[in-house]
């Protein structure tokens, strides 16, 4: 009981730290990508938080699988380095005694990964696509970021605003450049406000500004000063929801006969199996032999992880191309991975182990002096 409680406590502490670190890395990557899209005008700034949540939920199954693998690997590796494992082994424990507490600890992770892979990740992808379509159908003004030029190709318009008052929504120092009926026009205004007509139409009202029409030096060039000038905000046309197999519900993939759909179903089923196999793989790989270096087992673990995941990606590609059957692709790579786990466990349970060198044969023992009487 003491052994199990100690192991579970160590695993829990390591898992919390790893989850925080991996989540921070994931969120940093997603935030940078979304900020780049917002700066380019493809995402409204007020939609970043929602898109961040949907994207994080979509990748959470992979994050949990990696966190579980590293938790078991790093915890047991530290026990070997600090000779704690030797103490437990001399007290009658063996490597197989690790299985039960680790399986008990891993059960919530595996259940969460199954739920995420089969249900929550596709739902998050659907909601993300729907939310992006809603953002694109909003008014053009929603995509304008203060301090940046924004081009609206559909309306042949370039807009720049200096700042927006967060309290009353007043826009300061507005620049507009547009081409209407093959006629250039540039407008400057000190202030601007958004207003809504009784019929629901929205327009922006420019105040205290000047409008330049035509090309300078031409006969039709003119300058117009105004106190108030209105411009209708045309609602954007919502694009059709893109077809993404990652957003298709799992129950629909299960009844589909398409190769691409089978490849997506293969990946969703493979992620929980991947997490389970990696958890088992981490137990024998955690053994540290000082003769081979303290980081040898970590390098081996990283190599096997990359090899395993790349093989799954290759199999998924072959299934999508129709070159490999679904069940063959699902069984063979995971069966080979389990075979590797079995071999590693077998070596760890052997006399010398996988990372130990058998002792060199010594000289033959001398015969006892004198003959038998």
ABEGO torsion letter per residue (X at the ends): XAAAAAAAAAAAAAAAAAAAAAAAAAAAAAAAAAAAAAAAGABBAAAAAAAAAAAAAAAAAAAAAAAAAAAAAAAAAAAAAAGAAAAAAAAGBBAAAAAAAAAAAAAAAAAAAAAAAAAAAAAAAAAAAAAAAAAAABBAAAABBBGBBBBBAAAGBBBBBABBBAAAGBBBGBBBBBBBGGBBBBBBBABBBBBBBAAGBBBBBBBGBBBBBEBBGBAABBBBBBABBBBBBBBBBBBBBBBBAAABBAAAAAABABAAAAAAAAAAAAAAAAAAAAAAAAAAAABBBAAAEAAAAAAAAAAAAAAAAAAAAAAAAAAAAGABBAAAAAAAAAAAAAAAAAAAAAAAABAAEAABBBBBBBBBBBBBBEBBX
